[in-house]
Amino acid sequence: MVDLVPLLGAVVGGVLVLGTASSVVATLVVPRRSRSRVPRWVDRCVDAAYRLAARRVREYARRDALLARQASTAILLQLATWLALFLVGFSLLLWPLDPHGLGHACAQAGSSLFTLGYAGPDSTPLTVVDYLAAAAGLVTVALQIGYLPTLYGAFNRRETEVTLLSSRAGTPAWGPELLARTRFGMGDDDEGAVMDTFYLDWERWAADLAESHTNYPVLTRFRSPAALNDWLVGLVAVLDSAALWMALAPSRAPTLEARLCLRMGFTALRALAETLGLPVDHDPDPDAPLLLTYDEYLQGLARIATTSFRTERTPEQAWPDFRGWRVNYEAVAYALARELDAVPAPWTGPRRGGDGPLAPVRPRNRTPTPYGPA
């Protein structure tokens, strides 16, 4: 009587091999957001482990150093998971073909998958499956290696603008700080010419972010080389500066460029939140209350008032317009900042560890003037 268990195992193994191959192709080859469960499960497991490890680390700098390893851990574990699934799948496929039983089939699959060659096939069916296993292992490792330059290329593009922002918006970045620092050494005409290009650059940056980080979600876990820099905090600072400028001085604001930047910015944030499985409101009420308090808003305006930035509206008059813009990205930005444990900057919400916001670092002994540092 034919033993049906190895045959059923072979069916399961075939499904496992096909499903794993589909996951590899969808994640590493197809240029769109993957629906594969393997990367999502790996990310959740790695994130849960790092959350547990970082739970008792109260100092942000130490927690940032720990979390900086999370992305690389997820990438390596993703590769290991695919190879393990292929090993199980090809072992089950070989089981009914190998007269020596399941144990020998596992050794045969491992020898072929990792191209070790210590267990050679002795029949045509075994040879075919062994060749498929060898190809699967080789192609998976090769695709993973080829995937890394794409990741680091997107990471470098992202971090170039984040690093440039540090001189404009402080570290960590803050929207009012960006408007305040923009005033130093500029006349009114220079200000508009500089900032319209700035907002257009960040519109393109946000589009690149939406494309690369939704296709390769692990990029959201890559942290900036400098502990107080952060791509998410930087984007929120740029969006806040655009919203503040149009609310406080609408006749002097680079309105078209600022609106384009805001639109692309909150579109990118929503796409990233959906990729990470966070709730997203695609049509928020512009009159809805903000999580940012009015007192925090006034503190930001007080920083802008220390410079020569000329406002056309009072804080009370500007608040409804500012709120109408910020409601488009505030909730999703706060959720992402908490999920990724971004640097605790002003106007970016609470963090996992309960950290209070860090004020932007400013030089203590060199005060900028219209003619350069004093």
Order of alpha helices (4+ residues) and beta strands (2+ residues): alpha-alpha-alpha-alpha-alpha-alpha-alpha-alpha-alpha-alpha-alpha-alpha-alpha-beta-beta
